[in-house]
């Protein structure tokens, strides 16, 4: 509220000074208004929810032998090797450490790793999309949708992806690989340490590429 204070008299005459008025604005009501606005925004604004990423890790069950844990159907296994400078290598089935030509190279782009995983997991991706449509059309509940999607992802014919990162790969490389697991509806994947044989394949694959480039030049 504004107040006007009169500092001059009401006398008029020759030589009298002009009347002066001081204006004082009271900001006390603004404090109450600010508190009301803050309370309003606190109640009406939805807080950002933490985002989590599901990661499938090897089982810690002591009753399962090491041979059973490592046993994966060769035709469904894909091993990803995260190399330096954003390089991504892979091989399908059981590793052949004697033949470095068995190692293949791809990228983290949509036409690289994603294309590879979608081709391996096409049926599961189609079923997951159908379930999401049913949920959007209110044909099934959210809990039923999650349960059925989990069953589809862990199906018998779905691929198993083994992710191995080298010491020279980056944290972003790992996150990019895990993102593709979610996008391609891959439910069976693990993160394990890279072996000497895997590193041998990468080193020889890199050396072969350098020799080929030098021969062209």
N, C-alpha and C positions, 0 to 999 in steps of 0.2 A: 504494500500500500504506500502510496506517495503522500507526503505531507508538505505543505507550504508554510514556511515560517516568515512572518512579516517583521522585518527589522526596522522599518521606517515609520514615521508618524503620518497622520492624516492631514497635516497642515499644508496648505498650499499658499504660495505667495512668491513674490519676487525674491530671487536669490536662494529659495529653498532647494535642497538637494532632491534628486530623483529617488523615489521610493524603491528599495531593494528587497527582493524576496529570495530566500534560500529554499531549494527543493531537496528533500531527503527521501530516498526510496528505501522502503523496508523490504528486505529480501527474506525475511523469516518464513513467509508462506511458501517460498520456493523450495525450502528444505523439505517441507512436508510433501510437496509435489514430487520432488526427486525420489524420495523414499517410496512413494506410491508407484512411480514408474519402474524403479528397480525391482520392487516386489512383483509387479505385473509381468515384467520380462522373465523373472526367475521362475514364475509359475507357468508361464505360457511357452517358454522356450524348451525344446527337447534337447537334453544333453547328449553329446556324441557318445555312442556306445563303443567299447573296445572291440577291435576286430581280431579274431583269432583264426589261426590256420591249423587244420587237422593234419597231423603227421603220423603216419603208421610206422611204428618202430618194431624191431624184433621182439619176440615174446621172451619174458623172463621166467617162464614156467620151468622149474627144475626137472620136471618129469619128461620134458621134451629133449631129446638128444641133439647134439650139435649137427649130426648128419641129417636129422629131420628138419632142423631149422634152415639149413642151407640147401635142402633139396627143393628144387623148383623145376617144373616141367619146362624142358628146353625150348619147346616151340612157342611158349608164352612168355619167356623171359627176355627182357631188354635191359642191358646195362649201360648206363650213361656215365661217361668220364668227363668231368668238368676240368678243362685245361686252362692254361694261362692265356691272357689277352682275349678273353671271351670265346675261346675255342671250345667246341663241344664235339665229343666223339662218342660212338656207341657201337655195340655189337649185340647180335641176337643169339639167344641160346647159350650154351656153355662156352666159356672162353677157350680160344686156341692160342696159347701163348707162344707156340712154335711158328705160327704164321701171322706176322704182323699185318698182312694184307687183309685179314679178316676184319680189321678195324675200319670203320667208316666215319665220315665227318658230316656234321649237319650244323644248323644254327638254332638260335633261340627264337627266330622269327616264326610267323604263322605258317609259312611254306616250308619250314624246317622240322623242328621237333613236334610241333602241333600236328602237322600233316602225318608224320610217322605214327604218333599215338592214336590219332583218329582212325587211321587205317587198321590198326591193331585192335581197337576197342569200339568199332563202329556200332555193333549191336547194342552194347551197354549204353552208349551215348544216345541212341535213338530211344531206348526205353526210358532213360532218365528225362529226356525232353517230353515224352508222352505223359509221364507222371507229373511233371511241373505244369503241363497244360491242364490236367485234371484238377490239380490243386487250385490253379487260377480260376477254373470254372466251378469251384466249390463242390466238385464231385467226390473229393477225398479231403480229409483233414490234414493239417500240417504235420501232425505226428505220424499219421499213416504214410504220408509222402516221404518223410525222412526215413522211416523204417524200410519201406519198399526200395528206396534209392540205395540204402546201405546194403540190402540183399542183392541188388543188381550189381553193384560195384564189386562185391566180394564173390561173384559168381564163379563157377568152375572154369568157364572159357574166357575169362577176362585176363589181360596180361599182368605180369608182375614186373615192376620197374625197380631196378637196383641203382641207386644214385651214389656215385663215388667222386669225391672232390679232391683234386690235387692241392698241394700246399700253395701253389701259385694262382689258384682260382680265387674269385672274390665272393663276398657274401651276397652280392647282387646276383651272381650266376646261380647260386643255390636257390634264392628266392624265385628267380625266373623259372627254374626247373620245377619247383614246387607249385607255382601258379599254373603251369601247364597240366599238372596232375589234376587240379581242380577243374580246369576248363575242359579237359578231355575225359572227365568222370573216371579217372583211374583210382580205384580204391585200395589196391595192393601195391604199395611202394615202400621202400626202406632206404635209410641213409646209413651207409657203412664205410669203413676205412678203405682206402685204395690199397691194392696189393702191389708187390714188386712186379708181378707179371703184367698187371695193367699199366704200370708206369713204363715197363719195357715196350709194350705195344705203342704207347704214345710217343716215346723217344724214337723208335724206329720208323713210325709213320711220319713224324716230323722230318727225320733225316732223309727219308725217301722223297718227300716233297721238295726239300731243298736241292737234292741231286737232280730232280726232274727240272726244276726252274733253272739251275745252272747249265744243264745240257741244252735247254732252249736258247739261252742267252749266248 
